[in-house]
Amino acid sequence: MKNMLTFLAATAAVSLAAPAYAADESAQSKTNAEYKKDGGYESKHTAEHTTPDGTTHSSGSKVEVNVDDKGLIDKTVKTESTTDPKGLLNTQKDTSETEIKEKDRGGYEQTTIRKHTDPTGTNITYKTTTVIDVDDNGNVTTTATTEKTVDPQGLLNKKTSTDKTKSINGVVVEQKKDTY
């Protein structure tokens, strides 16, 4: 019985201490949403926290949705995250922006731009554009183009590559890759 009481007391102490230990008073988060008359909305979210070793992590996102008089949606999503370890010139940053515009008959155009900066200052950018078209006969044409740019810190050392794929009803009819 004495061992059982000791076990229960230890369990209670650990369960009560865990939330207090896990609480991070430097963590902050905020979300806001507003609805529009057209049926769309705008939403924002931010968060930030600092680890015990001094590294600051922050992120934010914004979503905006608009609906036109035909009911077609235009949506933009922007995100950003930053990691800043304690010290100088070692911040990592990632950003992304996606825009989607619906078309008649179910097609759409989506453009996504993603950017990453590593601690050494190299910028890597991806721009992907996907266009979906549906013709009167129901045939679906998809064209996807991705452009990757790597720009290391320094002069005249940027490299860009492009990859383009076109398909009709899921069958690839064109594929092209370029580097310059």
MDTraj code that builds the backbone (N, CA, C; nanometers):
import mdtraj as md
import numpy as np

residues = "MET LYS ASN MET LEU THR PHE LEU ALA ALA THR ALA ALA VAL SER LEU ALA ALA PRO ALA TYR ALA ALA ASP GLU SER ALA GLN SER LYS THR ASN ALA GLU TYR LYS LYS ASP GLY GLY TYR GLU SER LYS HIS THR ALA GLU HIS THR THR PRO ASP GLY THR THR HIS SER SER GLY SER LYS VAL GLU VAL ASN VAL ASP ASP LYS GLY LEU ILE ASP LYS THR VAL LYS THR GLU SER THR THR ASP PRO LYS GLY LEU LEU ASN THR GLN LYS ASP THR SER GLU THR GLU ILE LYS GLU LYS ASP ARG GLY GLY TYR GLU GLN THR THR ILE ARG LYS HIS THR ASP PRO THR GLY THR ASN ILE THR TYR LYS THR THR THR VAL ILE ASP VAL ASP ASP ASN GLY ASN VAL THR THR THR ALA THR THR GLU LYS THR VAL ASP PRO GLN GLY LEU LEU ASN LYS LYS THR SER THR ASP LYS THR LYS SER ILE ASN GLY VAL VAL VAL GLU GLN LYS LYS ASP THR TYR".split()
xyz = np.array([
    [0.0815, -0.1190, 0.0000],
    [0.0000, 0.0000, 0.0000],
    [0.0856, 0.1250, 0.0000],
    [0.1956, 0.1193, 0.0796],
    [0.2860, 0.2343, 0.0874],
    [0.3492, 0.2616, -0.0493],
    [0.3851, 0.1557, -0.1216],
    [0.4428, 0.1706, -0.2553],
    [0.3406, 0.2307, -0.3516],
    [0.2153, 0.1931, -0.3363],
    [0.1100, 0.2452, -0.4228],
    [0.0916, 0.3950, -0.4013],
    [0.0919, 0.4389, -0.2766],
    [0.0789, 0.5820, -0.2478],
    [0.1986, 0.6606, -0.3012],
    [0.3170, 0.6039, -0.2885],
    [0.4371, 0.6685, -0.3424],
    [0.4274, 0.6799, -0.4930],
    [0.3795, 0.5746, -0.5583],
    [0.3636, 0.5767, -0.7037],
    [0.2610, 0.6813, -0.7466],
    [0.1476, 0.6879, -0.6780],
    [0.0449, 0.7871, -0.7101],
    [0.0950, 0.9294, -0.6876],
    [0.1685, 0.9518, -0.5814],
    [0.2232, 1.0857, -0.5537],
    [0.3234, 1.1253, -0.6616],
    [0.4089, 1.0334, -0.7044],
    [0.5072, 1.0621, -0.8087],
    [0.4384, 1.0899, -0.9416],
    [0.3356, 1.0124, -0.9732],
    [0.2608, 1.0321, -1.0971],
    [0.1923, 1.1684, -1.0982],
    [0.1311, 1.2051, -0.9854],
    [0.0645, 1.3353, -0.9766],
    [0.1650, 1.4489, -0.9906],
    [0.2820, 1.4356, -0.9294],
    [0.3838, 1.5411, -0.9381],
    [0.4316, 1.5583, -1.0819],
    [0.4540, 1.4483, -1.1510],
    [0.5000, 1.4561, -1.2902],
    [0.3914, 1.5152, -1.3793],
    [0.2665, 1.4743, -1.3609],
    [0.1595, 1.5245, -1.4474],
    [0.1314, 1.6719, -1.4232],
    [0.1504, 1.7196, -1.3021],
    [0.1308, 1.8618, -1.2751],
    [0.2498, 1.9454, -1.3185],
    [0.3686, 1.8883, -1.3149],
    [0.4895, 1.9632, -1.3507],
    [0.5071, 1.9735, -1.5010],
    [0.4594, 1.8776, -1.5796],
    [0.4801, 1.8765, -1.7246],
    [0.4239, 2.0005, -1.7926],
    [0.2979, 2.0408, -1.7659],
    [0.2464, 2.1612, -1.8320],
    [0.3249, 2.2869, -1.7941],
    [0.3691, 2.2964, -1.6727],
    [0.4453, 2.4141, -1.6311],
    [0.5802, 2.4169, -1.7013],
    [0.6420, 2.3009, -1.7182],
    [0.7703, 2.2936, -1.7857],
    [0.7556, 2.3233, -1.9340],
    [0.6468, 2.2762, -1.9939],
    [0.6278, 2.2915, -2.1378],
    [0.5821, 2.4310, -2.1763],
    [0.5325, 2.5092, -2.0826],
    [0.4821, 2.6429, -2.1152],
    [0.5966, 2.7308, -2.1645],
    [0.5771, 2.7921, -2.2780],
    [0.6759, 2.8823, -2.3367],
    [0.6139, 3.0200, -2.3435],
    [0.6537, 3.1038, -2.2536],
    [0.5930, 3.2356, -2.2461],
    [0.6328, 3.3254, -2.3624],
    [0.7346, 3.2870, -2.4394],
    [0.7749, 3.3699, -2.5527],
    [0.6935, 3.3387, -2.6787],
    [0.6137, 3.2318, -2.6757],
    [0.5347, 3.1939, -2.7930],
    [0.4104, 3.2812, -2.8041],
    [0.3855, 3.3314, -2.9254],
    [0.2690, 3.4148, -2.9508],
    [0.2058, 3.3722, -3.0821],
    [0.0740, 3.3742, -3.0868],
    [0.0020, 3.3387, -3.2079],
    [-0.1212, 3.4273, -3.2185],
    [-0.1521, 3.4695, -3.3414],
    [-0.2675, 3.5569, -3.3624],
    [-0.3327, 3.5204, -3.4952],
    [-0.4653, 3.5097, -3.4954],
    [-0.5409, 3.4790, -3.6165],
    [-0.6572, 3.5758, -3.6283],
    [-0.6844, 3.6189, -3.7524],
    [-0.7933, 3.7120, -3.7782],
    [-0.8598, 3.6713, -3.9099],
    [-0.9929, 3.6701, -3.9130],
    [-1.0664, 3.6372, -4.0358],
    [-1.1789, 3.7376, -4.0546],
    [-1.1952, 3.7825, -4.1794],
    [-1.3030, 3.8753, -4.2144],
    [-1.3743, 3.8204, -4.3370],
    [-1.5070, 3.8182, -4.3312],
    [-1.5866, 3.7684, -4.4430],
    [-1.6326, 3.8844, -4.5299],
    [-1.6392, 3.8598, -4.6617],
    [-1.6774, 3.9634, -4.7577],
    [-1.8206, 3.9404, -4.8063],
    [-1.8794, 4.0452, -4.8625],
    [-2.0171, 4.0372, -4.9125],
    [-2.0302, 3.9418, -5.0312],
    [-1.9233, 3.9285, -5.1116],
    [-1.9306, 3.8451, -5.2320],
    [-1.9186, 3.6950, -5.2026],
    [-1.9025, 3.6580, -5.0747],
    [-1.8875, 3.5173, -5.0386],
    [-1.7438, 3.4796, -5.0130],
    [-1.6514, 3.5695, -5.0390],
    [-1.5108, 3.5434, -5.0136],
    [-1.4739, 3.5782, -4.8702],
    [-1.3456, 3.5723, -4.8429],
    [-1.2984, 3.6050, -4.7089],
    [-1.1510, 3.6433, -4.7135],
    [-1.1024, 3.7003, -4.6040],
    [-0.9611, 3.7313, -4.5876],
    [-0.9211, 3.6827, -4.4494],
    [-0.8125, 3.6082, -4.4426],
    [-0.7674, 3.5501, -4.3173],
    [-0.6182, 3.5763, -4.3009],
    [-0.5767, 3.6098, -4.1790],
    [-0.4351, 3.6329, -4.1486],
    [-0.3986, 3.5538, -4.0241],
    [-0.2784, 3.4982, -4.0244],
    [-0.2283, 3.4246, -3.9083],
    [-0.0803, 3.4558, -3.8909],
    [-0.0404, 3.4859, -3.7683],
    [0.1007, 3.5055, -3.7371],
    [0.1352, 3.4248, -3.6125],
    [0.2593, 3.3787, -3.6064],
    [0.3071, 3.3041, -3.4902],
    [0.4560, 3.3311, -3.4742],
    [0.5004, 3.3351, -3.3490],
    [0.6421, 3.3560, -3.3209],
    [0.6768, 3.2901, -3.1891],
    [0.7941, 3.2285, -3.1850],
    [0.8447, 3.1750, -3.0586],
    [0.9975, 3.1717, -3.0622],
    [1.0553, 3.1704, -2.9446],
    [1.2004, 3.1654, -2.9296],
    [1.2353, 3.0416, -2.8485],
    [1.3327, 2.9648, -2.8971],
    [1.3752, 2.8440, -2.8273],
    [1.4704, 2.8813, -2.7143],
    [1.4944, 2.7883, -2.6226],
    [1.5859, 2.8178, -2.5119],
    [1.7273, 2.8552, -2.5564],
    [1.7711, 2.8077, -2.6741],
    [1.9048, 2.8436, -2.7216],
    [1.9087, 2.9789, -2.7922],
    [1.7940, 3.0498, -2.8009],
    [1.7905, 3.1841, -2.8572],
    [1.7481, 3.1924, -3.0026],
    [1.7127, 3.0809, -3.0647],
    [1.6683, 3.0811, -3.2038],
    [1.5236, 3.1303, -3.2104],
    [1.4994, 3.2300, -3.2954],
    [1.3649, 3.2845, -3.3117],
    [1.3030, 3.2274, -3.4382],
    [1.1825, 3.1733, -3.4240],
    [1.1058, 3.1204, -3.5367],
    [0.9808, 3.2067, -3.5505],
    [0.9548, 3.2565, -3.6712],
    [0.8326, 3.3323, -3.6938],
    [0.7704, 3.2877, -3.8260],
    [0.6381, 3.2948, -3.8304],
    [0.5684, 3.2582, -3.9534],
    [0.4419, 3.3411, -3.9646],
    [0.3983, 3.3577, -4.0870],
    [0.2758, 3.4315, -4.1121],
    [0.2132, 3.3848, -4.2414],
    [0.0820, 3.3947, -4.2469],
    [0.0127, 3.3588, -4.3700],
    [-0.1060, 3.4513, -4.3886],
    [-0.1400, 3.4723, -4.5152],
    [-0.2543, 3.5551, -4.5495],
    [-0.3262, 3.4856, -4.6645],
    [-0.4573, 3.4682, -4.6497],
    [-0.5399, 3.4073, -4.7531],
    [-0.6482, 3.5079, -4.7903],
    [-0.6620, 3.5326, -4.9205],
    [-0.7665, 3.6223, -4.9683],
    [-0.8436, 3.5514, -5.0784],
    [-0.9746, 3.5432, -5.0610],
    [-1.0614, 3.4760, -5.1582],
    [-1.1665, 3.5759, -5.2052],
    [-1.1756, 3.5926, -5.3365],
    [-1.2782, 3.6784, -5.3963],
    [-1.3640, 3.5934, -5.4884],
    [-1.4928, 3.6230, -5.4919],
    [-1.5864, 3.5513, -5.5776],
    [-1.6506, 3.6536, -5.6706],
    [-1.6405, 3.6278, -5.8049],
    [-1.7009, 3.7231, -5.8989],
    [-1.8497, 3.6947, -5.9170],
    [-1.9150, 3.7737, -6.0032],
    [-2.0598, 3.7611, -6.0214],
    [-2.1009, 3.6302, -6.0881],
    [-2.0071, 3.5567, -6.1503],
    [-2.0356, 3.4259, -6.2097],
    [-2.0126, 3.3122, -6.1094],
    [-1.9602, 3.3459, -5.9912],
    [-1.9309, 3.2445, -5.8904],
    [-1.7912, 3.1872, -5.9017],
    [-1.7080, 3.2435, -5.9911],
    [-1.5709, 3.1957, -6.0064],
    [-1.4831, 3.2549, -5.8967],
    [-1.3897, 3.1752, -5.8493],
    [-1.3061, 3.2142, -5.7357],
    [-1.1691, 3.2597, -5.7826],
    [-1.1197, 3.3654, -5.7184],
    [-0.9829, 3.4139, -5.7335],
    [-0.9233, 3.4086, -5.5933],
    [-0.8228, 3.3229, -5.5744],
    [-0.7678, 3.2993, -5.4409],
    [-0.6186, 3.3273, -5.4409],
    [-0.5710, 3.3994, -5.3374],
    [-0.4289, 3.4272, -5.3203],
    [-0.3880, 3.3829, -5.1801],
    [-0.2800, 3.3048, -5.1729],
    [-0.2274, 3.2573, -5.0454],
    [-0.0810, 3.2991, -5.0369],
    [-0.0461, 3.3742, -4.9319],
    [0.0920, 3.4171, -4.9106],
    [0.1381, 3.3636, -4.7756],
    [0.2574, 3.3042, -4.7729],
    [0.3146, 3.2562, -4.6477],
    [0.4595, 3.3012, -4.6380],
    [0.5054, 3.3169, -4.5152],
    [0.6448, 3.3533, -4.4907],
    [0.6868, 3.2902, -4.3590],
    [0.8046, 3.2304, -4.3577],
    [0.8592, 3.1777, -4.2329],
    [1.0061, 3.2151, -4.2250],
    [1.0497, 3.2457, -4.1036],
    [1.1872, 3.2878, -4.0803],
    [1.2429, 3.2133, -3.9599],
    [1.3655, 3.1663, -3.9739],
    [1.4383, 3.1064, -3.8631],
    [1.5648, 3.1877, -3.8451],
    [1.5820, 3.2444, -3.7256],
    [1.6960, 3.3313, -3.6987],
    [1.7708, 3.2814, -3.5756],
    [1.8729, 3.1938, -3.5974],
    [1.9525, 3.1486, -3.4836],
    [2.0288, 3.2663, -3.4227],
    [2.0574, 3.2520, -3.2950],
    [2.1307, 3.3571, -3.2250],
    [2.2646, 3.3774, -3.2943],
    [2.2973, 3.5002, -3.3273],
    [2.4207, 3.5315, -3.3984],
    [2.3907, 3.6238, -3.5144],
    [2.4929, 3.6500, -3.5938],
    [2.4783, 3.7439, -3.7047],
    [2.4795, 3.6736, -3.8396],
    [2.4030, 3.7254, -3.9329],
    [2.4037, 3.6846, -4.0732],
    [2.3786, 3.5356, -4.0947],
    [2.2871, 3.4766, -4.0185],
    [2.2584, 3.3352, -4.0364],
    [2.1080, 3.3086, -4.0420],
    [2.0325, 3.4052, -4.0882],
    [1.8873, 3.3929, -4.0980],
    [1.8487, 3.3118, -4.2210],
    [1.7510, 3.2228, -4.2041],
    [1.6928, 3.1492, -4.3159],
    [1.5503, 3.1989, -4.3346],
    [1.5124, 3.2228, -4.4609],
    [1.3798, 3.2769, -4.4882],
    [1.3168, 3.2015, -4.6052],
    [1.1892, 3.1666, -4.5884],
    [1.1118, 3.1011, -4.6928],
    [0.9836, 3.1804, -4.7149],
    [0.9534, 3.2087, -4.8416],
    [0.8280, 3.2752, -4.8749],
    [0.7608, 3.1967, -4.9870],
    [0.6301, 3.2077, -4.9914],
    [0.5532, 3.1413, -5.0953],
    [0.4299, 3.2253, -5.1248],
    [0.3975, 3.2357, -5.2527],
    [0.2762, 3.3052, -5.2934],
    [0.2103, 3.2230, -5.4032],
    [0.0846, 3.1894, -5.3820],
    [0.0084, 3.1117, -5.4793],
    [-0.1160, 3.1894, -5.5163],
    [-0.1414, 3.1992, -5.6465],
    [-0.2626, 3.2647, -5.6950],
    [-0.3355, 3.1668, -5.7859],
    [-0.4647, 3.1486, -5.7577],
    [-0.5480, 3.0569, -5.8354],
    [-0.6663, 3.1353, -5.8904],
    [-0.6842, 3.1269, -6.0225],
    [-0.7974, 3.1931, -6.0878],
    [-0.8767, 3.0874, -6.1627],
    [-1.0025, 3.0712, -6.1235],
    [-1.0882, 2.9753, -6.1911],
    [-1.1322, 3.0296, -6.3264],
    [-1.1498, 2.9350, -6.4220],
    [-1.1986, 2.9693, -6.5553],
    [-1.3336, 2.9011, -6.5764],
    [-1.4017, 2.9447, -6.6802],
    [-1.5268, 2.8787, -6.7182],
    [-1.4987, 2.7325, -6.7550],
    [-1.5975, 2.6472, -6.7445],
    [-1.5921, 2.5042, -6.7790],
    [-1.4949, 2.4248, -6.6923],
    [-1.4575, 2.4767, -6.5739],
    [-1.3768, 2.3982, -6.4807],
    [-1.2273, 2.4154, -6.4915],
    [-1.1794, 2.4950, -6.5834],
    [-1.0358, 2.5163, -6.5920],
    [-0.9896, 2.6192, -6.4894],
    [-0.8580, 2.6300, -6.4753],
    [-0.8025, 2.7306, -6.3859],
    [-0.6581, 2.7594, -6.4229],
    [-0.6052, 2.8671, -6.3656],
    [-0.4636, 2.9003, -6.3790],
    [-0.4089, 2.9194, -6.2389],
    [-0.2998, 2.8504, -6.2103],
    [-0.2375, 2.8597, -6.0786],
    [-0.0913, 2.8968, -6.0953],
    [-0.0503, 3.0005, -6.0241],
    [0.0892, 3.0428, -6.0254],
    [0.1406, 3.0404, -5.8824],
    [0.2516, 2.9702, -5.8617],
    [0.3132, 2.9617, -5.7299],
    [0.4579, 3.0073, -5.7412],
    [0.4957, 3.0994, -5.6532],
    [0.6340, 3.1460, -5.6461],
    [0.6847, 3.1145, -5.5063],
    [0.7888, 3.0317, -5.4984],
    [0.8496, 2.9965, -5.3701],
    [0.9925, 3.0486, -5.3683],
    [1.0300, 3.1117, -5.2575],
    [1.1658, 3.1651, -5.2432],
    [1.2253, 3.1151, -5.1134],
    [1.3543, 3.0791, -5.1208],
    [1.4268, 3.0328, -5.0024],
    [1.5632, 3.1011, -5.0004],
    [1.6001, 3.1529, -4.8853],
    [1.7338, 3.2082, -4.8660],
    [1.7993, 3.1275, -4.7558],
    [1.9142, 3.0653, -4.7875],
    [1.9816, 2.9852, -4.6859],
    [2.0803, 3.0715, -4.6060],
    [2.1406, 3.0158, -4.5017],
    [2.2291, 3.0964, -4.4162],
    [2.3509, 3.1544, -4.4884],
    [2.3916, 3.0946, -4.6016],
    [2.5077, 3.1463, -4.6740],
    [2.4704, 3.2583, -4.7704],
    [2.3402, 3.2899, -4.7822],
    [2.2959, 3.3988, -4.8690],
    [2.2517, 3.3553, -5.0074],
    [2.2501, 3.2247, -5.0352],
    [2.2050, 3.1753, -5.1654],
    [2.0529, 3.1858, -5.1733],
    [2.0048, 3.2488, -5.2795],
    [1.8611, 3.2630, -5.3044],
    [1.8182, 3.1588, -5.4064],
    [1.7160, 3.0820, -5.3725],
    [1.6606, 2.9822, -5.4643],
    [1.5142, 3.0180, -5.4850],
    [1.4748, 3.0346, -5.6125],
    [1.3382, 3.0737, -5.6455],
    [1.2787, 2.9729, -5.7426],
    [1.1573, 2.9272, -5.7121],
    [1.0811, 2.8408, -5.8020],
    [0.9552, 2.9161, -5.8415],
    [0.9275, 2.9234, -5.9713],
    [0.8024, 2.9805, -6.0193],
    [0.7351, 2.8732, -6.1039],
    [0.6199, 2.8273, -6.0570],
    [0.5462, 2.7224, -6.1267],
    [0.4126, 2.7780, -6.1715],
    [0.3851, 2.7658, -6.3012],
    [0.2569, 2.8085, -6.3567],
    [0.1892, 2.6863, -6.4175],
    [0.0675, 2.6606, -6.3720],
    [-0.0103, 2.5494, -6.4248],
    [-0.1388, 2.6067, -6.4835],
    [-0.1628, 2.5749, -6.6102],
    [-0.2831, 2.6223, -6.6785],
    [-0.3642, 2.4994, -6.7205],
    [-0.4894, 2.4950, -6.6766],
    [-0.5810, 2.3868, -6.7122],
    [-0.6916, 2.4477, -6.7978],
    [-0.7075, 2.3970, -6.9194],
    [-0.8139, 2.4430, -7.0084],
    [-0.9019, 2.3237, -7.0452],
    [-1.0316, 2.3471, -7.0464],
    [-1.1285, 2.2455, -7.0865],
    [-1.2017, 2.2991, -7.2088],
    [-1.1912, 2.2258, -7.3220],
    [-1.2572, 2.2748, -7.4434],
    [-1.4040, 2.2314, -7.4470],
    [-1.4743, 2.2685, -7.5537],
    [-1.6173, 2.2396, -7.5662],
    [-1.6478, 2.0895, -7.5681],
    [-1.5517, 2.0074, -7.6105],
    [-1.5710, 1.8630, -7.6171],
    [-1.5339, 1.7937, -7.4852],
    [-1.4879, 1.8695, -7.3854],
    [-1.4505, 1.8114, -7.2564],
    [-1.3061, 1.7669, -7.2483],
    [-1.2259, 1.7942, -7.3528],
    [-1.0841, 1.7595, -7.3496],
    [-1.0110, 1.8546, -7.2550],
    [-0.9227, 1.7996, -7.1714],
    [-0.8494, 1.8779, -7.0727],
    [-0.7043, 1.8913, -7.1173],
    [-0.6617, 2.0164, -7.1354],
    [-0.5233, 2.0446, -7.1712],
    [-0.4551, 2.1066, -7.0493],
    [-0.3445, 2.0455, -7.0086],
    [-0.2684, 2.0925, -6.8928],
    [-0.1300, 2.1346, -6.9393],
    [-0.0908, 2.2563, -6.9040],
    [0.0432, 2.3053, -6.9332],
    [0.1056, 2.3487, -6.8020],
    [0.2171, 2.2852, -6.7659],
    [0.2867, 2.3180, -6.6413],
    [0.4281, 2.3630, -6.6741],
    [0.4654, 2.4798, -6.6256],
    [0.5982, 2.5352, -6.6486],
    [0.6601, 2.5704, -6.5139],
    [0.7808, 2.5186, -6.4891],
    [0.8534, 2.5493, -6.3662],
    [0.9869, 2.6118, -6.4026],
    [1.0135, 2.7262, -6.3429],
    [1.1405, 2.7959, -6.3631],
    [1.2123, 2.7999, -6.2289],
    [1.3330, 2.7436, -6.2234],
    [1.4131, 2.7412, -6.1009],
    [1.5343, 2.8311, -6.1209],
    [1.5533, 2.9244, -6.0269],
    [1.6680, 3.0145, -6.0325],
    [1.7483, 2.9984, -5.9043],
    [1.8778, 2.9704, -5.9183],
    [1.9695, 2.9610, -5.8053],
    [2.0681, 3.0757, -5.8188],
    [2.0692, 3.1620, -5.7175],
    [2.1536, 3.2814, -5.7208],
    [2.2415, 3.2853, -5.5954],
    [2.3618, 3.2208, -5.6030],
    [2.4519, 3.2258, -5.4886],
    [2.5002, 3.3690, -5.4648],
    [2.5340, 3.3957, -5.3397],
    [2.5825, 3.5292, -5.3067],
    [2.7117, 3.5536, -5.3850],
    [2.7157, 3.6606, -5.4595],
    [2.8306, 3.6918, -5.5427],
    [2.7845, 3.7537, -5.6732],
    [2.8771, 3.7701, -5.7669],
    [2.8468, 3.8375, -5.8924],
    [2.8408, 3.7397, -6.0091],
    [2.7434, 3.7587, -6.0956],
    [2.7313, 3.6885, -6.2240],
    [2.7379, 3.5365, -6.2124],
    [2.6741, 3.4796, -6.1119],
    [2.6779, 3.3344, -6.0975],
    [2.5376, 3.2747, -6.0826],
    [2.4386, 3.3439, -6.1366],
    [2.2998, 3.2981, -6.1306],
    [2.2753, 3.1952, -6.2403],
    [2.2039, 3.0864, -6.2066],
    [2.1664, 2.9832, -6.3034],
    [2.0157, 2.9637, -6.3004],
    [1.9572, 2.9508, -6.4186],
    [1.8132, 2.9314, -6.4308],
    [1.7864, 2.8102, -6.5183],
    [1.6907, 2.7294, -6.4760],
    [1.6475, 2.6153, -6.5575],
    [1.4954, 2.6200, -6.5683],
    [1.4462, 2.5771, -6.6842],
    [1.3028, 2.5776, -6.7101],
    [1.2599, 2.4380, -6.7533],
    [1.1480, 2.3928, -6.6994],
    [1.0913, 2.2633, -6.7339],
    [0.9450, 2.2848, -6.7706],
    [0.9067, 2.2469, -6.8935],
    [0.7698, 2.2678, -6.9399],
    [0.7128, 2.1342, -6.9860],
    [0.5910, 2.1048, -6.9392],
    [0.5225, 1.9826, -6.9778],
    [0.3801, 2.0168, -7.0198],
    [0.3378, 1.9630, -7.1342],
    [0.2017, 1.9832, -7.1822],
    [0.1389, 1.8467, -7.2036],
    [0.0157, 1.8317, -7.1533],
    [-0.0545, 1.7055, -7.1726],
    [-0.1991, 1.7330, -7.2109],
    [-0.2550, 1.6395, -7.2851],
    [-0.3953, 1.6465, -7.3242],
    [-0.4615, 1.5184, -7.2747],
    [-0.5633, 1.5348, -7.1920],
    [-0.6341, 1.4219, -7.1302],
    [-0.5389, 1.3251, -7.0606],
    [-0.4344, 1.3793, -6.9959],
    [-0.3402, 1.2990, -6.9191],
    [-0.2260, 1.2389, -6.9979],
    [-0.2224, 1.2591, -7.1303],
    [-0.1162, 1.2045, -7.2141],
    [-0.0187, 1.3178, -7.2474],
    [0.1090, 1.2986, -7.2122],
    [0.2103, 1.4013, -7.2366],
    [0.2343, 1.4129, -7.3868],
    [0.2188, 1.5357, -7.4389],
    [0.2389, 1.5599, -7.5809],
    [0.3612, 1.6480, -7.6055],
    [0.4116, 1.7126, -7.5012],
    [0.5294, 1.7984, -7.5169],
    [0.6017, 1.8070, -7.3836],
    [0.7354, 1.7936, -7.3894],
    [0.8170, 1.8110, -7.2699],
    [0.9477, 1.8771, -7.3125],
    [0.9818, 1.9844, -7.2418],
    [1.0983, 2.0628, -7.2812],
    [1.1729, 2.1081, -7.1573],
    [1.3082, 2.0971, -7.1586],
    [1.3928, 2.1429, -7.0485],
    [1.5015, 2.2328, -7.1044],
    [1.5224, 2.3464, -7.0380],
    [1.6287, 2.4388, -7.0774],
    [1.7046, 2.4826, -6.9534],
    [1.8348, 2.5086, -6.9718],
    [1.9175, 2.5659, -6.8665],
    [1.9970, 2.6798, -6.9265],
    [1.9971, 2.7919, -6.8581],
    [2.0727, 2.9069, -6.9058],
    [2.1232, 2.9873, -6.7902],
])
top = md.Topology()
chain = top.add_chain()
for i, resn in enumerate(residues, 1):
    res = top.add_residue(resn, chain, resSeq=i)
    for name in ("N", "CA", "C"):
        top.add_atom(name, md.element.get_by_symbol(name[0]), res)
traj = md.Trajectory(xyz[None], top)
